Amino acid sequence: MISVQDDRQAVEFGAVTGFRDGFYRCLSARADALFVLCDAVSCGERPVTSLVELSLSPVFRRGHGALYDALAAGEIDAAGVGDVLVDGLPAAADEGPLLFTADVTVCPRPDAECSADRGHCHTSCRCDGDRKTIPGWNYAWLAGIQWGRSSWVSPVDAVRMDPDDDLVAVTAAQIRELATRLRAAGRTGGAGRLPPMVVMDSGYPATAMTDAVSDVDVQLLIRLDRDDRVFHRPPPPRVPGRTGRPPKYGARFECASPTSWHTPDATLTVDTDRYGRVEVHAWSGLSPKIQARGWFADRSELPVVTGTVVHVRVEHLPDGRAPHKDLWLWWAAPEGVPLDLDMLWRVYLRRFDIEHFFRFAKSTLGWTAAKTRTPAQQDRWTWLTIAAYTQLRLARNLTTDLRRPWERRPEPDRPLSPHRVRRGFRHIHDRLGTPARVPKPTRPGPGRPPGSRSGPAQRHPVRKKTEKTDTRQPAGKKQAG
């Protein structure tokens, strides 16, 4: 008799093999070498600190020349990989929405003078906490998140940003493509199903993001960048007989001035174990005054963007410390979506799960350890890193916990961490099989012809973001971006 547990493991086993087959079909050039390189990343026991050392992995079965050739001349269908990643997303909890988070992280290349399209990327300085810059490539990520405390996410997209790219435009394009893939996969719509929600930190301008995806059936939850933000209520009705242009904005709503707050449209008070008493208030229909800069610099007429401002106040932090400030959120959703305060403040806490993924991808999977020269090579390496992480996530309930004697036992109601799943993934790799073909025996090539010289590689300076000029202002007056 087959038990329920065996049946569930068979389904999860089929999900892993299905993802591997789908990912292999997206490799259009150097497919075998790229696929086994992804397996070498997944089956490693130690962190990846050098790209060439992956050629020594037992699952690679090729020389180091094939590894570099795969990254230099391989081709990956990014759109096809995105479809495969969306198909592998976990189901939403109950009737709640699918949850996603967007964030930007840097692949630092400070000494890579031969790498093109490097820009000044923001990074944090551990000495004093100030924001510094480092030459490298910025990548905009989009990943699925789930309820509950977990270190697992589901990356669905990663785009390398040009130094002149606008963060709002790049992220809006990612969200629009994600919504299209979700509709094609049948993951949105239906009776009682809420639109997917994308959670962002304060680095994303809330008003610009709301305007950029106003035609997409998606919810946005963004932390406000400042605690002194000023919004406005809807304008009062026009007085009969009064001439002139009607006002666009009503009374002021200052986040830093409680005396300007009017009666909230929704209120929630809940007692929790980690945060104590949590008080949540929401005011709907608020809109900020938009300036003709940044995303709105080229508009002939500035729009009025409305949303819901959410104020969250907690009694204490999980470590017992008192919070030094309150949390302000901006929520925008299509018409007809109900306001659920208990869901909003809890969903924002899940945004930080992507930080665990960034740390694991950089320190363990070697996303920043591979010193690729060209941006195209780094893009291919990024997709391989995502594929390696995804198959670890799909196999997290199939691997055995190879716990070290000094490590803590895992909690019974939580999945294994990515580190422990990767440690045991090599033991189920043979059972999964591989669509990659067996390498053919060959002899070393002739090498470089005698007397040939390649010359020094081309140097590329670090690019700076181009300043944009507002055409509606006098010539020579620069517009802030």
Secondary structure, DSSP 8 states (H G I E B T S, - for coil): ---HHHHHHHHHHHHHHHHHHHHHHTEEESHHHHHHHHHHHHT-SS----SGGGGGSTTT-S-HHHHHHHHHH-EE-HHHHHHHHHHT----STT---EEEEEEEEEE-TT-TT-SS-EEEEEE-TTT--EEEEEEEEEEEEEEE-SSS-S--EEEEEEEE-TT--HHHHHHHHHHHHHHHHHHTT-S-STT----EEEE-TTS-HHHHHHHTTTSS-EEEEE-S-TT-EEE-------TT--S---S--SEEETT-GGG----SEEEEEEETTTEEEEEEEEEEEB----SSGGGTT-SS-----EEEEEEEES--TTS---SS-EEEEEE--TT----HHHHHHHHHGGGHHHHHHHHHHHTS-TTTS--SSHHHHHHHHHHHHHHHHHHHHTTTTS-----TTS----TTS---HHHHHHHHHHHHHHH--SS-----------S-TT-----------B-----B-TTS-TT-B---
